[in-house]
Amino acid sequence: MRGALVLLMYPNSRGDNTTFSPRLSTGNTEPEFYPDLHVDSLPGTGFDEGTGVYTLAAVCRNCRIWPEGGRIDVESSAQKCIFAAGPVGFDGSDDVRAPLRYHAEYGSFTINLVAASGSSTGAAPAISVANATTDGAALLRAASGKRDWASTLHAILMIWAFFAIMPLGFLILRMGQKVSWHGISQGAAFVVVLVGVGLGFYISTLYNRSKSFNHPHQILGMVVLGFLVIKSGLGYFHQRRDDPKFAPYHVWIGRLVIVVGIINGFMGFPFALAPRYNYILAGLVLALVPLVCCLLAWKVVFRKRGNRLGPASANPGQQEGAPPGYDPEPWRRSEHGGTSGDDLSYAGTYQPPPPRYYREGGGDSFLGAGGDITLHQLDPKAISLQERTVYHIEEGSGTSSGREQVPHQYL
C-alpha cells in the first residue's frame, strides 16, 4: 500500500467523539501522520450511543493529490479504495500520531465521490447510518483474521527461552551436576534468543514507535544479547580449557541474563500495545520462582541428610577412614555391591580374590635345598584378610617367616 493516503479515525480518549488522523503510507508498514492534509469537522461528527457508531462529517482540503504520485478523481462514481480495521481493544486517544496495532480486517471497495461531494453551502452530504455500509459504496473484497505473526512468534520464543530453557539449564547443573546437558540447554536457549532478536529487528521496522530503536525494551534487549554472548564465551573457556577463573563470571552473568530478560519481557508487551499479556507473565513468574526455590531447598536438605548418614552415604565410592580417591581392590568388594568386612558403602562389581599358595611339605623354609618348589592353592576363605605371611630371605643364611598386620589396601 505504498503511496496510499489513509483517512484514519479512532475514538478519542473519553470515548464520546472521534479523532481524525490523516496519514501517508510509505510501504507495508504503519502509515505516518500527514500534516499537509487539512480537515474541518462539521455538525454530525461524534458518537451515537444508541447505535454505537462513530461518525466523522468533515470537509477535506488539499487531499486530491499527495506525495508518491497519489491522486483521487472527485468526478468518479466508482473510485477504488482500500480499508483496514481493528483489532479490538484500542482504548482511544486524542493524539493524531497515536501508535497503531496490526489491522485485523481489510479489503477493498468502490465509492461514489460525486455523491460524496458537498453542496455549495459547505454542508456534508446526508448519509443513513442504517445503510452506512452500502450507501454510495460497493464492497469488492473483505478478509478477517489478520495477525502480526512475527510479533507473536517473537514473544513466544523469548518467553520460552527466558522462562523455560534457561531456568531448566540452571536446574540441570545445580540439581544433577550434568555439565554437558547444561551446555546443550543453554546453547539451545542462545539459538532461540538469536532467532527472537532477529524477529525483533524485523518487527521494529514495521511500526513508527520502534523504527528509531530507542525504546527501553529494544535497548535492554540488545544489552541482554551482549551479555548472553559473553556468558557463552566464558562458559566455553571454563569447561573446554579447564580454566576455573572464568567460572564466577559465567555463573553470575548467567543469572543476571535470566532476571533482566524476564524484566524486559514485562516491558515488551506494553510496547506492543498488548499490556494485558503481562498478567500471563506474572503468573509464570509466580509459578517459576517458588518451583526453583523448592527444588534448590530440597537439594540442600537432601545433601545435609546425606552428610548426617556419614561419608559413605555422601560418596559411595569412598571407604570410611580412607584417603580421598581411594578405591578398594576388586576382591574386597562384596557380591552385593559393598566391600567385605564392615564397610558396605562401595557400589562396585564383585571379583574373586587372587589365589593364595603354600609350599608342599610345610615348614618355615621357603627355598629348598636344590629342588623345585611345588605350590598349592589355598582356599581364599580360610585365609584371614587382616594378615599375611611375610618371608624374609637373607642371602646365604637360609630363610625365616613371620606374620604381620597390614592395612586393607595392601591385602
Wavefront OBJ file of the C-alpha trace (Angstrom):
o trace
v 0.000 0.000 0.000
v 2.911 2.295 -0.687
v 1.762 5.818 -1.537
v -1.749 5.355 -0.142
v -3.475 8.285 1.565
v -5.035 6.976 4.775
v -8.050 8.736 6.293
v -7.802 7.260 9.789
v -10.397 7.643 12.509
v -10.498 6.248 16.062
v -12.263 7.111 19.349
v -10.930 9.937 21.457
v -9.661 9.369 24.981
v -13.115 9.973 26.545
v -14.918 7.776 24.046
v -17.559 10.408 23.232
v -16.136 11.659 19.940
v -13.688 10.821 17.184
v -10.067 11.666 16.472
v -9.240 12.106 12.793
v -5.643 11.376 11.764
v -4.670 11.706 8.076
v -1.674 9.533 7.310
v 0.534 8.650 4.380
v 1.810 5.162 3.751
v 5.408 4.633 2.661
v 5.206 0.846 2.331
v 3.745 -2.217 4.041
v 4.305 -0.576 7.394
v 2.402 1.625 9.825
v 1.401 4.838 7.965
v 2.895 8.112 9.173
v 0.977 11.240 10.103
v 0.428 13.557 7.102
v 0.169 17.137 8.401
v -0.369 18.797 4.979
v -3.916 17.495 4.706
v -6.479 19.772 6.391
v -9.882 18.638 7.595
v -12.644 20.775 9.089
v -15.171 18.925 11.210
v -18.862 19.599 10.525
v -22.021 19.115 12.546
v -22.907 15.445 12.880
v -19.431 14.329 13.934
v -19.437 12.284 17.121
v -20.532 9.054 18.772
v -24.076 7.726 18.709
v -24.678 5.770 21.929
v -27.843 4.246 20.528
v -26.181 2.623 17.530
v -22.597 2.533 18.849
v -21.380 4.164 15.632
v -18.657 6.812 15.375
v -19.341 9.353 12.621
v -16.996 11.854 11.023
v -18.580 14.615 8.924
v -15.853 16.850 7.526
v -14.532 18.859 4.621
v -11.158 17.739 3.268
v -8.797 20.276 1.724
v -5.568 19.558 -0.137
v -6.498 15.923 -0.483
v -6.930 15.491 -4.244
v -3.215 14.904 -4.792
v -0.440 13.899 -2.373
v 3.206 12.754 -2.452
v 4.285 9.466 -4.001
v 2.177 10.267 -7.084
v -1.161 9.778 -5.370
v -4.337 11.365 -6.731
v -8.089 10.981 -6.478
v -10.796 11.674 -9.069
v -13.649 13.553 -7.410
v -15.787 13.061 -10.526
v -15.562 9.267 -10.360
v -18.689 7.357 -9.374
v -16.665 4.218 -8.634
v -13.335 5.309 -7.166
v -11.388 2.276 -5.976
v -10.280 2.356 -2.343
v -8.962 0.003 0.311
v -9.851 -0.233 4.003
v -8.473 -1.767 7.189
v -9.915 -2.031 10.703
v -9.150 -3.354 14.158
v -8.063 -5.115 16.154
v -10.389 -4.687 19.113
v -9.046 -3.360 22.367
v -7.981 0.145 21.339
v -8.641 2.445 24.308
v -8.834 5.644 22.262
v -6.570 8.663 22.063
v -6.598 12.378 21.357
v -3.151 12.159 19.740
v -3.211 12.324 15.940
v 0.081 10.389 15.987
v -1.212 7.647 18.255
v 0.583 4.297 17.709
v -1.346 1.604 15.892
v -1.537 -2.162 16.014
v -1.602 -4.506 13.045
v -5.086 -4.475 11.475
v -7.361 -7.495 11.884
v -9.718 -6.874 8.914
v -9.042 -5.477 5.471
v -10.456 -5.338 1.984
v -11.329 -3.124 -0.989
v -14.397 -1.228 -2.178
v -15.567 1.473 -4.584
v -17.069 4.799 -3.571
v -19.156 7.342 -5.450
v -17.167 10.567 -5.000
v -19.789 12.560 -6.886
v -22.298 11.722 -4.157
v -19.644 12.344 -1.526
v -19.116 15.931 -2.686
v -20.774 18.554 -0.511
v -23.173 21.302 -1.534
v -22.285 24.887 -2.206
v -23.340 25.727 1.330
v -20.496 23.648 2.717
v -22.720 21.080 4.367
v -21.776 17.423 4.232
v -23.993 15.106 2.207
v -26.613 13.308 4.246
v -25.981 9.610 4.901
v -28.164 6.998 6.500
v -26.478 5.250 9.433
v -28.624 2.173 8.841
v -27.298 1.883 5.275
v -23.831 3.228 6.018
v -22.062 0.197 4.542
v -23.811 0.383 1.184
v -24.929 3.989 0.669
v -22.700 5.283 -2.133
v -20.244 2.411 -1.835
v -19.855 -1.170 -3.020
v -17.741 -3.833 -1.300
v -15.330 -5.649 -3.597
v -13.407 -7.898 -1.209
v -13.105 -8.403 2.536
v -10.998 -10.637 4.775
v -10.549 -11.057 8.511
v -8.323 -12.893 10.960
v -5.195 -10.980 10.016
v -2.472 -11.166 12.681
v 1.036 -9.926 13.215
v 2.541 -13.405 13.398
v 6.097 -12.084 13.588
v 5.335 -10.295 16.876
v 3.512 -13.343 18.214
v 6.406 -15.662 17.379
v 8.905 -13.175 18.855
v 7.025 -13.199 22.165
v 6.690 -16.997 22.236
v 10.387 -17.593 21.547
v 11.580 -15.100 24.148
v 9.226 -16.440 26.819
v 10.304 -19.979 26.015
v 13.995 -19.031 26.277
v 13.942 -16.964 29.487
v 11.099 -18.664 31.345
v 11.766 -22.300 30.413
v 15.033 -23.301 28.712
v 17.445 -21.130 30.713
v 15.941 -21.968 34.133
v 15.927 -25.637 33.115
v 19.630 -25.455 32.252
v 20.282 -23.832 35.631
v 18.478 -26.672 37.433
v 20.237 -29.343 35.366
v 23.577 -28.063 36.626
v 22.567 -27.330 40.234
v 20.448 -30.427 40.800
v 22.066 -33.068 38.644
v 25.603 -31.748 38.073
v 25.151 -32.563 34.377
v 27.602 -30.161 32.777
v 27.155 -31.469 29.237
v 23.350 -31.251 29.357
v 23.645 -27.810 30.914
v 25.742 -26.698 27.955
v 23.279 -28.202 25.464
v 20.277 -26.484 27.058
v 21.991 -23.112 27.285
v 23.197 -23.428 23.706
v 19.629 -24.132 22.587
v 18.427 -21.097 24.544
v 21.087 -18.964 22.845
v 19.869 -20.056 19.402
v 16.239 -19.357 20.344
v 17.180 -15.887 21.597
v 19.079 -15.138 18.375
v 16.004 -16.029 16.300
v 13.824 -13.935 18.609
v 16.162 -10.959 18.344
v 16.165 -11.254 14.551
v 12.365 -11.156 14.553
v 12.502 -8.192 16.908
v 14.654 -6.228 14.487
v 12.273 -7.050 11.635
v 9.199 -6.050 13.664
v 10.834 -2.777 14.671
v 10.918 -1.684 11.030
v 7.131 -2.043 10.731
v 5.962 0.462 13.340
v 6.616 4.147 13.855
v 7.171 3.717 17.606
v 10.032 1.265 17.045
v 11.800 2.447 13.897
v 14.269 4.577 15.866
v 15.396 1.662 18.081
v 15.424 3.908 21.144
v 12.743 2.282 23.291
v 13.953 0.797 26.621
v 12.682 -2.637 25.586
v 14.871 -2.583 22.494
v 17.921 -1.176 24.266
v 17.678 -3.643 27.138
v 17.171 -6.483 24.693
v 20.423 -5.681 22.916
v 22.223 -5.424 26.266
v 20.895 -8.853 27.269
v 22.058 -10.296 23.942
v 25.541 -8.865 24.505
v 25.779 -10.379 27.992
v 24.471 -13.673 26.627
v 27.330 -13.776 24.111
v 29.835 -13.010 26.881
v 28.323 -15.686 29.142
v 28.538 -18.295 26.406
v 32.192 -17.447 25.738
v 33.086 -17.646 29.426
v 31.330 -20.994 29.697
v 33.343 -22.335 26.768
v 36.695 -21.256 28.234
v 35.708 -22.544 31.662
v 34.759 -26.038 30.505
v 36.793 -26.701 27.380
v 40.025 -25.132 28.578
v 39.525 -26.128 32.212
v 40.192 -22.594 33.449
v 38.338 -22.037 36.762
v 38.927 -18.288 36.880
v 36.074 -17.778 34.405
v 33.546 -19.742 36.468
v 32.279 -16.966 38.828
v 31.771 -14.519 35.970
v 29.974 -17.149 33.889
v 27.654 -18.064 36.767
v 26.663 -14.555 37.818
v 26.297 -13.188 34.281
v 24.047 -16.162 33.522
v 21.828 -15.385 36.494
v 21.735 -11.704 35.557
v 20.733 -12.547 31.977
v 17.728 -14.590 33.157
v 16.493 -11.911 35.573
v 16.950 -8.988 33.175
v 15.441 -10.987 30.306
v 12.305 -11.635 32.358
v 12.068 -7.950 33.312
v 12.428 -6.986 29.664
v 9.526 -9.261 28.830
v 7.274 -7.163 31.062
v 8.388 -4.103 29.093
v 7.754 -5.740 25.723
v 4.002 -6.280 25.888
v 3.120 -2.639 26.688
v 5.490 -1.637 23.880
v 3.471 -3.882 21.557
v 0.240 -2.242 22.803
v -0.809 -5.504 24.460
v -0.234 -4.880 28.186
v -2.874 -7.398 29.276
v -0.446 -10.235 28.459
v 1.705 -9.103 31.377
v -0.766 -10.935 33.607
v 0.321 -14.166 31.924
v 3.978 -13.308 32.530
v 3.235 -12.527 36.167
v 1.578 -15.923 36.525
v 4.621 -17.641 35.035
v 6.947 -15.818 37.421
v 4.771 -16.672 40.420
v 4.909 -20.324 39.385
v 8.566 -20.463 38.323
v 10.277 -18.756 41.267
v 8.711 -20.919 44.019
v 9.360 -24.062 41.968
v 13.067 -23.298 41.555
v 13.408 -22.328 45.219
v 11.704 -25.529 46.383
v 13.930 -27.700 44.200
v 17.094 -25.991 45.446
v 15.917 -26.246 49.052
v 15.176 -29.940 48.563
v 18.700 -30.460 47.273
v 20.191 -28.702 50.326
v 18.086 -30.820 52.710
v 18.979 -33.995 50.848
v 22.682 -33.146 50.980
v 22.556 -32.404 54.726
v 20.773 -35.683 55.300
v 23.484 -37.495 53.374
v 26.172 -35.811 55.490
v 24.442 -36.952 58.687
v 24.438 -40.537 57.432
v 28.200 -40.356 57.102
v 30.875 -40.005 54.442
v 29.961 -43.340 52.926
v 26.492 -42.105 52.064
v 27.757 -38.802 50.727
v 30.307 -40.524 48.496
v 29.538 -44.190 47.768
v 32.997 -44.805 46.369
v 34.817 -43.629 49.493
v 35.691 -46.020 52.312
v 35.422 -44.614 55.815
v 38.803 -43.504 57.021
v 40.403 -43.942 53.616
v 42.202 -41.116 51.838
v 40.311 -39.209 49.121
v 40.148 -41.019 45.830
v 40.751 -44.407 47.455
v 39.176 -47.270 45.511
v 39.157 -50.729 47.201
v 40.640 -53.653 45.361
v 38.145 -55.667 43.318
v 38.378 -58.692 45.632
v 37.347 -56.554 48.637
v 34.003 -55.690 47.056
v 31.068 -57.806 48.121
v 28.755 -59.565 45.731
v 26.001 -57.120 46.753
v 27.957 -54.046 45.678
v 29.592 -53.261 49.046
v 33.021 -54.089 50.471
v 33.984 -57.006 52.572
v 34.112 -56.546 56.287
v 32.132 -53.797 57.974
v 32.203 -51.316 55.098
v 29.231 -51.860 52.754
v 29.341 -48.462 51.076
v 31.173 -49.283 47.883
v 28.838 -49.867 44.964
v 31.227 -51.872 42.859
v 31.252 -55.187 40.983
v 32.359 -58.291 42.849
v 35.501 -60.033 41.613
v 37.129 -63.084 43.197
v 40.370 -62.532 45.167
v 43.732 -63.692 43.834
v 44.750 -67.217 44.833
v 46.830 -67.936 47.943
v 49.560 -70.582 47.887
v 51.558 -72.699 50.315
v 54.772 -74.751 49.910
v 54.394 -78.504 49.619
v 55.705 -80.185 52.729
v 55.124 -77.220 55.018
v 57.842 -75.862 57.220
v 59.370 -72.450 57.529
v 61.965 -72.830 54.827
v 60.872 -71.118 51.649
v 63.790 -72.163 49.405
v 64.570 -75.851 49.033
v 67.978 -77.411 49.144
v 68.206 -77.506 45.425
v 64.948 -78.922 44.151
v 61.874 -77.324 42.667
v 59.200 -75.860 44.882
v 55.646 -77.114 44.465
v 52.960 -74.575 45.432
v 49.352 -75.493 46.170
v 46.420 -73.070 46.105
v 44.671 -72.436 49.389
v 41.005 -71.763 49.927
v 40.776 -67.955 49.988
v 38.042 -68.120 52.615
v 40.395 -69.875 55.005
v 42.918 -67.031 54.974
v 42.445 -64.053 57.242
v 42.052 -60.850 55.314
v 43.675 -58.914 58.124
v 47.134 -60.505 57.959
v 49.546 -62.145 55.569
v 52.650 -64.312 55.709
v 55.837 -62.385 55.077
v 59.023 -64.139 54.097
v 62.380 -62.603 54.849
v 65.113 -64.057 52.681
v 68.686 -63.379 53.669
v 71.453 -64.246 51.260
v 73.494 -67.319 52.381
v 71.726 -67.674 55.703
v 68.503 -69.509 54.890
v 65.037 -68.113 55.313
v 62.646 -67.143 58.054
v 58.983 -66.360 58.139
v 56.564 -64.363 60.179
v 53.111 -62.772 60.129
v 52.228 -59.127 60.290
v 49.081 -56.917 60.264
v 48.607 -54.913 57.089
v 46.086 -52.274 56.024
v 43.141 -53.276 53.839
v 44.522 -51.632 50.749
v 47.615 -53.850 50.754
v 45.755 -57.155 51.027
l 1 2 3 4 5 6 7 8 9 10 11 12 13 14 15 16 17 18 19 20 21 22 23 24 25 26 27 28 29 30 31 32 33 34 35 36 37 38 39 40 41 42 43 44 45 46 47 48 49 50 51 52 53 54 55 56 57 58 59 60 61 62 63 64 65 66 67 68 69 70 71 72 73 74 75 76 77 78 79 80 81 82 83 84 85 86 87 88 89 90 91 92 93 94 95 96 97 98 99 100 101 102 103 104 105 106 107 108 109 110 111 112 113 114 115 116 117 118 119 120 121 122 123 124 125 126 127 128 129 130 131 132 133 134 135 136 137 138 139 140 141 142 143 144 145 146 147 148 149 150 151 152 153 154 155 156 157 158 159 160 161 162 163 164 165 166 167 168 169 170 171 172 173 174 175 176 177 178 179 180 181 182 183 184 185 186 187 188 189 190 191 192 193 194 195 196 197 198 199 200 201 202 203 204 205 206 207 208 209 210 211 212 213 214 215 216 217 218 219 220 221 222 223 224 225 226 227 228 229 230 231 232 233 234 235 236 237 238 239 240 241 242 243 244 245 246 247 248 249 250 251 252 253 254 255 256 257 258 259 260 261 262 263 264 265 266 267 268 269 270 271 272 273 274 275 276 277 278 279 280 281 282 283 284 285 286 287 288 289 290 291 292 293 294 295 296 297 298 299 300 301 302 303 304 305 306 307 308 309 310 311 312 313 314 315 316 317 318 319 320 321 322 323 324 325 326 327 328 329 330 331 332 333 334 335 336 337 338 339 340 341 342 343 344 345 346 347 348 349 350 351 352 353 354 355 356 357 358 359 360 361 362 363 364 365 366 367 368 369 370 371 372 373 374 375 376 377 378 379 380 381 382 383 384 385 386 387 388 389 390 391 392 393 394 395 396 397 398 399 400 401 402 403 404 405 406 407 408 409 410 411
